[in-house]
Amino acid sequence: MATTATPFKMSRIGRHGLIYGGGIVVSKAVAFLMLPIYTRYLTPADYGILQLLEMVIDVVSIFAGSRLGEGIFWFYHKAETEADRRKVLSTALLVLVTCYAAATTLLFAFAPAVATATLGGAQDVGLVRIAGASFLFESLLVVPFAYLRLHDKSVLYVGVTTAKLLTQVTLKIIFLVVMGLGARGVLLSTLAGNVLVGAGLTLYLVKDIGLRFSNRAARDLLRFGLPFVGTQVATFILTFGDRFFLRRVTDLSSVGLYGLAYQFGFLLAVCAEVPFSMVWEPARFAIAKREDRDEVYARAFIYFNVVLMTIAVCIALFVGDLLRVMAAPAFLPARDLVPVILIAYVLQSWTMMHNVGIQVRERTEFLTLATWAGAIVALAGYAVLVPRWFGLGAALATVASFAVREGAVYAISQRLWPVKYRWGPVLRIVVLAVIVGVAGVVLPRSNIWSSLALRLVLLAAYFVGVWNCGILSTSDRLTLKRLVRSRVGALVALNQRS
């Protein structure tokens, strides 16, 4: 039965989202600081190897059932007692660890064949096994991280992920710069971080909730999550199929350049979608029980797009200058692909928001169908466009496939469980972002300082447009004005006291 005891506090999403976002900003700042090391101690071919191994692990994760944990948040909120909630979490942990262990065992056994088929030679079998071991210990992270998100322990979450990051970065410097291990060093550092943090978090979780297996919880998680196995096959095609086609018509260097450009699509996801979804994904199932759910969902979608489009515009405007400063010249062509890939990841973020009706109705097989529709479009696009335009063809095919998936998910979800989104403000900010982004692409990049100045002017114009084009409501703007005035007043008072 729908209830609306108190108004939903959107500030909760913002507060914890900022904490998660702060952790992500730190991680990305560290990644960019490491970029000169990566591009000088790794070759484009090394980047290609790491991209292909990531593709291999994605395939293994499909058979391991890594998406079986998708129902954790829904069934946790659906459970009526605290004991049942604990059983959902502990059962999910046991199921995931068992499935990951079985898949990793098979990967170790067939590592020589995998290395020959994907990397071109059995001499790289060790790299495959290191990646497989790292994947195994990822199973210890999924449920503990979900537990922290369910209980709004964002500070602890960020602290743990930051400690993991610092461990891995320290080891990467040692393995790459001091020992010259190349791609092997990157893989070993990832393995070490997963082992240390995974073991520690699992002990923390088991201490809090115990370790109980529930047949009912297992059946629910399997029923909800098994369709995602088919979804993940299609998602793999959407995300990594382009590398396969590129590898067949070009070389490892082209795969590496495309992979670097794709990292900026991931950057948009991790800076905008991930911090928001960290709080939103557990909260939206509680919101589903409220009478004012439509208003909450609609407001959240508008606010989310303000953040999403702003970060996308910043990346599109400044990626070229960033690569000029941070990367070796051989990596500069990657900048031309970034704006197209950003479009695809905007569409992916919308899909994350719009699949709520499918999940609330527990009809996750429709997510599989929608994702496969996108995958079929992707395969056709890769086959036709990649041989003709290489990386650009792959990027355009990705946009088309993500658009088909988003359209199908939105239509099905609205039919199963309608939500009254307000599209007017969202479409206005999309048009504004496209205009500014296109201007940033066509403007010259002769001198780095003049290039930065021109793009800062464009960014300022974008913010003026956001403020004046009816994207934010009057009450939203008043709230922002009060917030800015209070912060400025606090700073002035602090300076006067000092």
ROTORKOL-763227 format. One record per residue (C-alpha): x, y, z; residue in three letters; residue number from 1. Coordinates in Angstrom, 2 decimals, always signed. Last residue first. Layout:
<rs>
- X_Y_Z_ALA_NUM $
...
</rs>
This chain:
<rs>
- +40.94_+35.13_+11.82_SER_498 $
- +37.54_+36.14_+13.13_ARG_497 $
- +36.90_+38.33_+10.08_GLN_496 $
- +37.96_+35.54_+7.71_ASN_495 $
- +35.54_+33.07_+9.36_LEU_494 $
- +32.69_+35.57_+9.17_ALA_493 $
- +33.35_+36.12_+5.48_VAL_492 $
- +33.46_+32.36_+4.83_LEU_491 $
- +30.17_+31.81_+6.69_ALA_490 $
- +28.53_+34.61_+4.76_GLY_489 $
- +29.69_+33.15_+1.47_VAL_488 $
- +28.28_+29.74_+2.46_ARG_487 $
- +24.96_+31.26_+3.55_SER_486 $
- +24.73_+33.36_+0.40_ARG_485 $
- +25.46_+30.36_-1.84_VAL_484 $
- +22.83_+28.21_-0.11_LEU_483 $
- +20.25_+31.00_-0.20_ARG_482 $
- +20.84_+31.48_-3.93_LYS_481 $
- +20.61_+27.74_-4.54_LEU_480 $
- +17.29_+27.52_-2.70_THR_479 $
- +15.94_+30.49_-4.64_LEU_478 $
- +17.00_+28.81_-7.89_ARG_477 $
- +15.25_+25.57_-6.99_ASP_476 $
- +12.11_+27.46_-5.91_SER_475 $
- +11.97_+29.23_-9.25_THR_474 $
- +12.33_+25.93_-11.10_SER_473 $
- +15.58_+24.87_-12.74_LEU_472 $
- +15.60_+24.08_-16.45_ILE_471 $
- +13.61_+27.16_-17.39_GLY_470 $
- +16.25_+28.55_-19.76_CYS_469 $
- +17.85_+31.17_-17.47_ASN_468 $
- +20.09_+29.29_-15.03_TRP_467 $
- +21.06_+26.45_-17.36_VAL_466 $
- +21.76_+28.97_-20.12_GLY_465 $
- +24.03_+31.07_-17.92_VAL_464 $
- +25.86_+27.88_-16.96_PHE_463 $
- +26.39_+26.97_-20.63_TYR_462 $
- +27.64_+30.47_-21.44_ALA_461 $
- +30.24_+30.10_-18.65_ALA_460 $
- +31.34_+26.78_-20.16_LEU_459 $
- +31.69_+28.41_-23.58_LEU_458 $
- +33.84_+31.18_-22.10_VAL_457 $
- +35.98_+28.53_-20.36_LEU_456 $
- +36.35_+26.85_-23.75_ARG_455 $
- +37.74_+29.95_-25.36_LEU_454 $
- +40.18_+30.54_-22.48_ALA_453 $
- +41.40_+26.92_-22.53_LEU_452 $
- +42.13_+27.11_-26.26_SER_451 $
- +43.87_+30.46_-25.85_SER_450 $
- +46.10_+28.91_-23.19_TRP_449 $
- +46.79_+25.72_-25.17_ILE_448 $
- +47.67_+27.54_-28.37_ASN_447 $
- +46.25_+26.28_-31.67_SER_446 $
- +43.14_+24.43_-30.47_ARG_445 $
- +40.55_+25.84_-32.88_PRO_444 $
- +36.79_+25.84_-32.13_LEU_443 $
- +34.84_+23.09_-33.91_VAL_442 $
- +34.64_+20.63_-31.00_VAL_441 $
- +33.83_+23.22_-28.33_GLY_440 $
- +31.03_+24.64_-30.45_ALA_439 $
- +29.58_+21.15_-30.80_VAL_438 $
- +29.63_+20.72_-27.01_GLY_437 $
- +27.98_+24.10_-26.36_VAL_436 $
- +25.12_+23.37_-28.77_ILE_435 $
- +24.73_+19.78_-27.55_VAL_434 $
- +24.65_+20.84_-23.87_ALA_433 $
- +21.97_+23.47_-24.53_LEU_432 $
- +19.81_+21.00_-26.44_VAL_431 $
- +20.13_+18.44_-23.63_VAL_430 $
- +19.38_+21.12_-21.01_ILE_429 $
- +16.13_+21.98_-22.76_ARG_428 $
- +15.17_+18.33_-23.22_LEU_427 $
- +15.46_+17.71_-19.47_VAL_426 $
- +13.46_+20.81_-18.53_PRO_425 $
- +10.55_+19.69_-20.78_GLY_424 $
- +10.67_+15.96_-19.98_TRP_423 $
- +8.81_+16.00_-16.68_ARG_422 $
- +8.53_+12.31_-15.73_TYR_421 $
- +5.12_+10.85_-14.86_LYS_420 $
- +5.98_+7.25_-13.90_VAL_419 $
- +4.05_+4.29_-15.30_PRO_418 $
- +4.49_+0.74_-13.93_TRP_417 $
- +4.31_-2.00_-16.58_LEU_416 $
- +3.71_+0.21_-19.63_ARG_415 $
- +6.17_+2.87_-18.50_GLN_414 $
- +8.82_+0.20_-17.91_SER_413 $
- +8.29_-1.26_-21.36_ILE_412 $
- +8.55_+2.08_-23.18_ALA_411 $
- +11.53_+3.32_-21.17_TYR_410 $
- +13.45_+0.05_-21.52_VAL_409 $
- +12.83_-0.08_-25.28_ALA_408 $
- +13.89_+3.52_-25.88_GLY_407 $
- +16.98_+3.15_-23.70_GLU_406 $
- +18.07_-0.05_-25.48_ARG_405 $
- +17.57_+1.50_-28.94_VAL_404 $
- +19.56_+4.60_-27.95_ALA_403 $
- +22.40_+2.49_-26.52_PHE_402 $
- +22.60_+0.61_-29.83_SER_401 $
- +22.71_+3.78_-31.94_ALA_400 $
- +25.35_+5.41_-29.73_VAL_399 $
- +27.53_+2.28_-29.81_THR_398 $
- +27.31_+2.09_-33.60_ALA_397 $
- +28.53_+5.70_-33.77_LEU_396 $
- +31.49_+4.91_-31.49_ALA_395 $
- +32.49_+1.83_-33.49_ALA_394 $
- +32.33_+3.79_-36.74_GLY_393 $
- +34.46_+6.53_-35.23_LEU_392 $
- +37.04_+3.94_-34.16_GLY_391 $
- +37.33_+2.36_-37.63_PHE_390 $
- +35.47_+4.46_-40.24_TRP_389 $
- +34.77_+1.95_-43.04_ARG_388 $
- +35.62_-1.42_-41.49_PRO_387 $
- +33.96_-0.24_-38.23_VAL_386 $
- +30.74_+1.04_-39.83_LEU_385 $
- +29.04_-1.99_-41.43_VAL_384 $
- +29.95_-4.89_-39.14_ALA_383 $
- +30.05_-2.74_-36.02_TYR_382 $
- +26.66_-1.22_-36.81_GLY_381 $
- +25.03_-4.58_-37.42_ALA_380 $
- +26.49_-5.90_-34.19_LEU_379 $
- +25.35_-2.82_-32.29_ALA_378 $
- +21.78_-2.98_-33.63_VAL_377 $
- +21.59_-6.61_-32.49_ILE_376 $
- +23.02_-5.59_-29.10_ALA_375 $
- +20.41_-2.87_-28.63_GLY_374 $
- +17.57_-5.34_-29.18_ALA_373 $
- +19.42_-7.70_-26.84_TRP_372 $
- +19.38_-5.03_-24.14_THR_371 $
- +15.64_-4.56_-24.49_ALA_370 $
- +14.98_-8.31_-24.33_LEU_369 $
- +17.19_-8.75_-21.26_THR_368 $
- +15.58_-5.83_-19.50_LEU_367 $
- +12.23_-7.45_-20.29_PHE_366 $
- +13.35_-10.61_-18.51_GLU_365 $
- +13.59_-8.45_-15.38_THR_364 $
- +9.86_-8.62_-14.82_ARG_363 $
- +9.97_-8.16_-11.03_GLU_362 $
- +7.18_-5.53_-11.22_ARG_361 $
- +9.39_-3.16_-9.22_VAL_360 $
- +12.32_-4.03_-11.49_GLN_359 $
- +10.53_-3.31_-14.77_ILE_358 $
- +9.08_-0.09_-13.36_GLY_357 $
- +12.50_+1.12_-12.16_VAL_356 $
- +14.20_+0.73_-15.56_ASN_355 $
- +14.01_+4.46_-16.32_HIS_354 $
- +16.84_+5.82_-14.18_MET_353 $
- +19.50_+3.30_-15.24_MET_352 $
- +18.34_+3.66_-18.86_THR_351 $
- +18.87_+7.42_-18.60_TRP_350 $
- +22.45_+6.81_-17.53_SER_349 $
- +23.00_+4.59_-20.58_GLN_348 $
- +21.69_+7.33_-22.86_LEU_347 $
- +24.15_+9.83_-21.37_VAL_346 $
- +26.80_+7.17_-21.84_TYR_345 $
- +26.15_+6.90_-25.56_ALA_344 $
- +26.34_+10.67_-26.02_ILE_343 $
- +29.69_+10.70_-24.21_LEU_342 $
- +31.04_+8.17_-26.74_ILE_341 $
- +30.42_+10.65_-29.55_VAL_340 $
- +32.17_+13.48_-27.68_PRO_339 $
- +35.22_+11.23_-26.92_VAL_338 $
- +36.07_+10.01_-30.41_LEU_337 $
- +38.15_+12.99_-31.52_ASP_336 $
- +40.18_+12.97_-28.28_ARG_335 $
- +41.65_+9.51_-28.98_ALA_334 $
- +43.83_+11.00_-31.73_PRO_333 $
- +46.12_+12.41_-28.95_LEU_332 $
- +47.49_+9.03_-27.74_PHE_331 $
- +50.68_+8.94_-29.85_ALA_330 $
- +51.54_+12.45_-28.64_PRO_329 $
- +52.16_+11.20_-25.05_ALA_328 $
- +49.45_+12.05_-22.56_ALA_327 $
- +48.90_+14.59_-19.77_MET_326 $
- +49.21_+18.03_-21.37_VAL_325 $
- +47.84_+17.43_-24.86_ARG_324 $
- +45.39_+14.91_-23.40_LEU_323 $
- +43.92_+17.56_-21.13_LEU_322 $
- +43.70_+20.07_-23.95_ASP_321 $
- +41.65_+17.67_-26.04_GLY_320 $
- +39.46_+16.56_-23.13_VAL_319 $
- +38.50_+20.13_-22.17_PHE_318 $
- +35.21_+20.93_-23.88_LEU_317 $
- +33.77_+17.42_-24.16_ALA_316 $
- +34.64_+16.57_-20.55_ILE_315 $
- +33.12_+19.78_-19.18_CYS_314 $
- +29.97_+19.33_-21.30_VAL_313 $
- +29.52_+15.75_-20.06_ALA_312 $
- +29.96_+16.90_-16.44_ILE_311 $
- +27.27_+19.55_-16.86_THR_310 $
- +24.98_+17.17_-18.71_MET_309 $
- +25.04_+14.58_-15.91_LEU_308 $
- +24.68_+17.08_-13.04_VAL_307 $
- +21.69_+18.88_-14.56_VAL_306 $
- +20.40_+15.51_-15.73_ASN_305 $
- +20.32_+14.14_-12.18_PHE_304 $
- +18.40_+17.15_-10.95_TYR_303 $
- +15.74_+16.65_-13.64_ILE_302 $
- +15.48_+12.89_-13.04_PHE_301 $
- +15.27_+13.36_-9.26_ALA_300 $
- +12.44_+15.85_-9.63_ARG_299 $
- +10.45_+13.44_-11.81_ALA_298 $
- +11.05_+10.45_-9.50_TYR_297 $
- +9.98_+12.43_-6.43_VAL_296 $
- +6.88_+13.85_-8.15_GLU_295 $
- +5.84_+10.44_-9.45_ASP_294 $
- +6.42_+8.79_-6.04_ARG_293 $
- +4.02_+11.12_-4.22_ASP_292 $
- +1.87_+8.25_-2.91_GLU_291 $
- +4.97_+6.48_-1.55_ARG_290 $
- +5.71_+2.76_-1.85_LYS_289 $
- +7.99_+3.20_-4.88_ALA_288 $
- +10.11_+5.65_-2.82_ILE_287 $
- +11.41_+2.68_-0.78_ALA_286 $
- +12.44_+1.00_-4.03_PHE_285 $
- +14.06_+4.23_-5.21_ARG_284 $
- +16.25_+4.49_-2.13_ALA_283 $
- +18.56_+1.49_-2.76_PRO_282 $
- +19.31_+2.59_-6.35_GLU_281 $
- +19.28_+6.30_-5.57_TRP_280 $
- +22.13_+6.42_-3.07_VAL_279 $
- +24.89_+4.68_-5.04_MET_278 $
- +22.95_+5.59_-8.19_SER_277 $
- +23.82_+9.26_-7.80_PHE_276 $
- +27.52_+8.68_-7.16_PRO_275 $
- +27.65_+6.18_-10.10_VAL_274 $
- +25.75_+8.15_-12.72_GLU_273 $
- +27.63_+11.45_-12.53_ALA_272 $
- +31.37_+11.05_-11.93_CYS_271 $
- +31.58_+7.29_-12.59_VAL_270 $
- +29.44_+7.39_-15.71_ALA_269 $
- +31.08_+10.47_-17.19_LEU_268 $
- +34.50_+8.93_-16.54_LEU_267 $
- +33.37_+5.68_-18.18_PHE_266 $
- +32.67_+7.69_-21.31_GLY_265 $
- +36.08_+9.28_-20.82_PHE_264 $
- +37.61_+5.81_-20.60_GLN_263 $
- +36.14_+5.07_-24.03_TYR_262 $
- +38.67_+7.44_-25.57_ALA_261 $
- +41.49_+5.39_-23.99_LEU_260 $
- +39.95_+2.14_-25.24_GLY_259 $
- +39.68_+3.57_-28.75_TYR_258 $
- +43.36_+4.46_-28.63_LEU_257 $
- +44.26_+1.00_-27.29_GLY_256 $
- +42.20_-0.80_-29.92_VAL_255 $
- +43.91_+1.28_-32.59_SER_254 $
- +47.31_+0.33_-31.13_SER_253 $
- +46.33_-3.35_-31.06_LEU_252 $
- +45.84_-3.36_-34.84_ASP_251 $
- +43.12_-2.72_-37.45_THR_250 $
- +40.33_-4.76_-39.12_VAL_249 $
- +40.08_-7.74_-36.73_ARG_248 $
- +41.05_-5.87_-33.57_ARG_247 $
- +38.50_-3.17_-34.35_LEU_246 $
- +35.75_-5.77_-34.65_PHE_245 $
- +36.65_-7.33_-31.29_PHE_244 $
- +37.03_-3.93_-29.65_ARG_243 $
- +33.52_-2.96_-30.86_ASP_242 $
- +32.08_-6.00_-29.12_GLY_241 $
- +33.22_-4.62_-25.78_PHE_240 $
- +30.40_-2.45_-24.42_THR_239 $
- +27.32_-3.36_-26.47_LEU_238 $
- +28.38_-6.98_-26.97_ILE_237 $
- +29.09_-7.30_-23.24_PHE_236 $
- +25.73_-5.73_-22.49_THR_235 $
- +24.06_-8.43_-24.65_ALA_234 $
- +25.73_-11.20_-22.69_VAL_233 $
- +24.96_-9.28_-19.48_GLN_232 $
- +21.25_-9.13_-20.25_THR_231 $
- +21.18_-12.89_-20.76_GLY_230 $
- +22.75_-13.31_-17.33_VAL_229 $
- +20.38_-10.58_-16.12_PHE_228 $
- +17.49_-12.96_-16.65_PRO_227 $
- +19.04_-15.05_-13.83_LEU_226 $
- +18.86_-12.22_-11.29_GLY_225 $
- +15.22_-12.03_-10.22_PHE_224 $
- +14.57_-15.77_-10.17_ARG_223 $
- +18.03_-16.43_-8.72_LEU_222 $
- +17.66_-13.80_-6.00_LEU_221 $
- +14.19_-15.04_-5.09_ASP_220 $
- +15.28_-18.68_-5.03_ARG_219 $
- +18.29_-17.85_-2.85_ALA_218 $
- +16.13_-15.82_-0.47_ALA_217 $
- +13.70_-18.73_-0.15_ARG_216 $
- +16.47_-21.26_+0.41_ASN_215 $
- +17.97_-19.08_+3.14_SER_214 $
- +21.63_-19.45_+4.06_PHE_213 $
- +22.83_-17.83_+7.27_ARG_212 $
- +26.17_-16.13_+7.95_LEU_211 $
- +26.03_-13.44_+10.60_GLY_210 $
- +24.79_-9.91_+10.00_ILE_209 $
- +27.35_-7.60_+11.63_ASP_208 $
- +30.39_-9.92_+12.01_LYS_207 $
- +29.72_-11.39_+8.57_VAL_206 $
- +29.82_-7.92_+7.02_LEU_205 $
- +33.08_-6.82_+8.68_TYR_204 $
- +34.79_-10.12_+7.83_LEU_203 $
- +33.67_-9.72_+4.22_THR_202 $
- +34.97_-6.15_+4.14_LEU_201 $
- +38.45_-7.15_+5.27_GLY_200 $
- +38.79_-10.07_+2.86_ALA_199 $
- +37.63_-8.00_-0.11_GLY_198 $
- +39.85_-5.05_+0.79_VAL_197 $
- +43.08_-7.03_+0.96_LEU_196 $
- +42.44_-9.46_-1.91_VAL_195 $
- +40.89_-6.87_-4.25_ASN_194 $
- +43.78_-4.44_-3.75_GLY_193 $
- +46.42_-7.13_-4.38_ALA_192 $
- +44.70_-8.30_-7.58_LEU_191 $
- +44.51_-4.79_-8.99_THR_190 $
- +48.23_-4.25_-8.34_SER_189 $
- +49.05_-7.54_-10.06_LEU_188 $
- +47.05_-6.61_-13.16_LEU_187 $
- +48.77_-3.24_-13.59_VAL_186 $
- +52.19_-4.86_-13.11_GLY_185 $
- +51.47_-7.53_-15.73_ARG_184 $
- +50.60_-4.80_-18.25_ALA_183 $
- +54.13_-3.37_-17.98_GLY_182 $
- +56.44_-5.10_-15.49_LEU_181 $
- +59.15_-2.42_-15.52_GLY_180 $
- +60.29_-3.11_-11.94_MET_179 $
- +60.77_+0.44_-10.68_VAL_178 $
- +58.41_+2.41_-12.90_VAL_177 $
- +55.67_-0.11_-13.66_LEU_176 $
- +55.59_-2.51_-10.68_PHE_175 $
- +56.52_+0.06_-8.03_ILE_174 $
- +54.27_+2.76_-9.42_ILE_173 $
- +51.46_+0.25_-9.85_LYS_172 $
- +51.92_-0.97_-6.26_LEU_171 $
- +51.48_+2.51_-4.86_THR_170 $
- +48.46_+3.08_-7.07_VAL_169 $
- +46.83_-0.19_-5.97_GLN_168 $
- +47.23_+0.52_-2.27_THR_167 $
- +46.04_+4.10_-2.70_LEU_166 $
- +42.92_+2.90_-4.54_LEU_165 $
- +42.03_+0.29_-1.94_LYS_164 $
- +42.39_+2.87_+0.83_ALA_163 $
- +40.17_+5.21_-1.18_THR_162 $
- +37.56_+2.48_-1.66_THR_161 $
- +37.48_+1.81_+2.09_VAL_160 $
- +37.21_+5.47_+3.06_GLY_159 $
- +34.54_+6.10_+0.43_VAL_158 $
- +32.38_+3.28_+1.78_TYR_157 $
- +32.98_+4.37_+5.39_LEU_156 $
- +31.84_+7.90_+4.56_VAL_155 $
- +28.86_+6.65_+2.57_SER_154 $
- +27.44_+4.53_+5.35_LYS_153 $
- +23.90_+5.18_+4.12_ASP_152 $
- +22.67_+1.86_+5.56_HIS_151 $
- +21.70_+0.34_+2.22_LEU_150 $
- +24.90_+1.67_+0.66_ARG_149 $
- +27.11_-0.02_+3.28_LEU_148 $
- +25.29_-3.32_+2.79_TYR_147 $
- +25.63_-3.09_-1.01_ALA_146 $
- +29.40_-2.63_-0.56_PHE_145 $
- +29.52_-5.70_+1.65_PRO_144 $
- +27.50_-7.66_-0.95_VAL_143 $
- +29.69_-6.93_-3.98_VAL_142 $
- +33.20_-6.84_-2.48_LEU_141 $
- +33.92_-10.50_-1.72_LEU_140 $
- +33.04_-11.51_-5.28_SER_139 $
- +35.80_-9.18_-6.47_GLU_138 $
- +38.21_-11.72_-5.00_PHE_137 $
- +37.52_-14.14_-7.84_LEU_136 $
- +38.00_-11.43_-10.48_PHE_135 $
- +41.51_-10.69_-9.23_SER_134 $
- +42.36_-14.38_-9.53_ALA_133 $
- +41.07_-14.40_-13.11_GLY_132 $
- +43.13_-11.34_-14.10_ALA_131 $
- +46.25_-13.04_-12.71_ILE_130 $
- +45.32_-16.21_-14.59_ARG_129 $
- +44.93_-14.41_-17.93_VAL_128 $
- +48.21_-12.56_-17.47_LEU_127 $
- +50.00_-15.84_-16.77_GLY_126 $
- +48.68_-17.34_-20.01_VAL_125 $
- +50.41_-14.61_-22.00_ASP_124 $
- +52.98_-16.96_-23.58_GLN_123 $
- +50.03_-18.93_-25.00_ALA_122 $
- +49.84_-16.44_-27.88_GLY_121 $
- +47.58_-14.03_-29.75_GLY_120 $
- +45.97_-12.15_-26.91_LEU_119 $
- +42.37_-13.35_-27.38_THR_118 $
- +42.43_-16.89_-28.78_ALA_117 $
- +45.91_-17.89_-27.58_THR_116 $
- +45.41_-16.49_-24.10_ALA_115 $
- +41.98_-18.15_-23.76_VAL_114 $
- +43.40_-21.53_-24.89_ALA_113 $
- +46.23_-21.32_-22.36_PRO_112 $
- +43.83_-20.15_-19.58_ALA_111 $
- +41.43_-23.09_-19.97_PHE_110 $
- +41.94_-24.60_-16.51_ALA_109 $
- +42.41_-21.24_-14.82_PHE_108 $
- +39.21_-19.94_-16.41_LEU_107 $
- +37.29_-23.03_-15.29_LEU_106 $
- +38.40_-22.53_-11.68_THR_105 $
- +37.48_-18.85_-11.91_THR_104 $
- +33.92_-19.72_-12.97_ALA_103 $
- +33.43_-22.11_-10.03_ALA_102 $
- +34.85_-19.62_-7.53_ALA_101 $
- +32.65_-16.81_-8.86_TYR_100 $
- +29.50_-18.95_-8.50_CYS_99 $
- +30.30_-19.97_-4.92_THR_98 $
- +31.24_-16.45_-3.86_VAL_97 $
- +28.03_-15.06_-5.37_LEU_96 $
- +25.69_-17.57_-3.74_VAL_95 $
- +27.29_-17.24_-0.30_LEU_94 $
- +27.19_-13.43_-0.34_LEU_93 $
- +23.62_-13.31_-1.61_ALA_92 $
- +22.55_-15.67_+1.16_THR_91 $
- +24.19_-13.41_+3.75_SER_90 $
- +22.42_-10.32_+2.42_LEU_89 $
- +18.94_-11.80_+2.01_VAL_88 $
- +19.26_-13.57_+5.36_LYS_87 $
- +20.04_-10.27_+7.07_ARG_86 $
- +16.86_-8.77_+5.64_ARG_85 $
- +14.85_-11.75_+6.85_ASP_84 $
- +16.18_-11.27_+10.38_ALA_83 $
- +15.34_-7.56_+10.25_GLU_82 $
- +11.73_-8.39_+9.46_THR_81 $
- +9.32_-7.56_+6.62_GLU_80 $
- +11.52_-8.24_+3.59_ALA_79 $
- +10.56_-6.15_+0.52_LYS_78 $
- +13.23_-3.56_+1.23_HIS_77 $
- +15.96_-6.24_+1.23_TYR_76 $
- +14.27_-7.96_-1.72_PHE_75 $
- +14.57_-4.84_-3.87_TRP_74 $
- +18.09_-3.89_-2.80_PHE_73 $
- +19.57_-7.37_-3.20_ILE_72 $
- +17.84_-8.15_-6.51_GLY_71 $
- +20.80_-7.28_-8.72_GLU_70 $
- +23.06_-9.67_-6.78_GLY_69 $
- +22.67_-12.39_-9.40_LEU_68 $
- +24.36_-9.99_-11.82_ARG_67 $
- +27.78_-11.63_-11.38_SER_66 $
- +26.32_-14.93_-12.55_GLY_65 $
- +29.71_-16.61_-12.97_ALA_64 $
- +28.90_-17.34_-16.61_PHE_63 $
- +28.50_-13.63_-17.33_ILE_62 $
- +31.49_-12.75_-15.16_SER_61 $
- +33.69_-14.96_-17.35_VAL_60 $
- +32.71_-12.95_-20.43_VAL_59 $
- +33.45_-9.68_-18.63_ASP_58 $
- +36.78_-11.14_-17.55_ILE_57 $
- +37.69_-11.79_-21.18_VAL_56 $
- +36.74_-8.24_-22.23_MET_55 $
- +38.89_-6.81_-19.45_GLU_54 $
- +41.67_-9.00_-20.80_LEU_53 $
- +41.14_-7.45_-24.25_LEU_52 $
- +41.33_-3.91_-22.86_GLN_51 $
- +44.47_-4.75_-20.85_LEU_50 $
- +46.13_-6.18_-23.97_ILE_49 $
- +45.17_-3.11_-26.03_GLY_48 $
- +46.62_-0.79_-23.40_TYR_47 $
- +49.83_-2.81_-23.55_ASP_46 $
- +49.77_-2.38_-27.35_ALA_45 $
- +49.40_+1.39_-26.91_PRO_44 $
- +52.63_+1.12_-24.89_THR_43 $
- +52.75_+1.28_-21.11_LEU_42 $
- +55.57_+2.98_-19.18_TYR_41 $
- +55.16_+6.38_-20.80_ARG_40 $
- +51.39_+6.51_-21.27_THR_39 $
- +50.70_+4.91_-17.89_TYR_38 $
- +53.16_+7.16_-16.05_ILE_37 $
- +51.78_+10.31_-17.67_PRO_36 $
- +48.23_+9.10_-16.83_LEU_35 $
- +48.98_+8.53_-13.13_MET_34 $
- +47.94_+12.06_-12.20_LEU_33 $
- +44.81_+11.42_-14.24_PHE_32 $
- +44.06_+8.25_-12.27_ALA_31 $
- +44.73_+10.03_-8.96_VAL_30 $
- +42.26_+12.74_-9.91_ALA_29 $
- +39.82_+10.03_-10.95_LYS_28 $
- +40.06_+8.31_-7.57_SER_27 $
- +39.75_+11.59_-5.67_VAL_26 $
- +36.77_+12.64_-7.79_VAL_25 $
- +35.19_+9.24_-7.13_ILE_24 $
- +35.54_+9.65_-3.38_GLY_23 $
- +34.04_+13.11_-3.59_GLY_22 $
- +31.18_+11.75_-5.69_GLY_21 $
- +30.35_+9.21_-3.00_TYR_20 $
- +30.29_+12.02_-0.44_ILE_19 $
- +28.35_+14.29_-2.78_LEU_18 $
- +25.83_+11.52_-3.43_GLY_17 $
- +25.43_+11.10_+0.33_HIS_16 $
- +24.38_+14.72_+0.70_ARG_15 $
- +22.49_+15.03_-2.59_GLY_14 $
- +20.40_+11.90_-2.14_ILE_13 $
- +19.64_+12.89_+1.45_ARG_12 $
- +18.85_+16.42_+0.29_SER_11 $
- +15.97_+14.95_-1.73_MET_10 $
- +14.21_+14.52_+1.60_LYS_9 $
- +10.94_+12.75_+0.82_PHE_8 $
- +8.05_+14.52_+2.46_PRO_7 $
- +6.74_+12.63_+5.50_THR_6 $
- +4.29_+9.76_+5.99_ALA_5 $
- +3.57_+9.25_+2.31_THR_4 $
- +2.29_+5.70_+1.99_THR_3 $
- +1.35_+3.44_-0.90_ALA_2 $
- +0.00_+0.00_+0.00_MET_1 $
</rs>
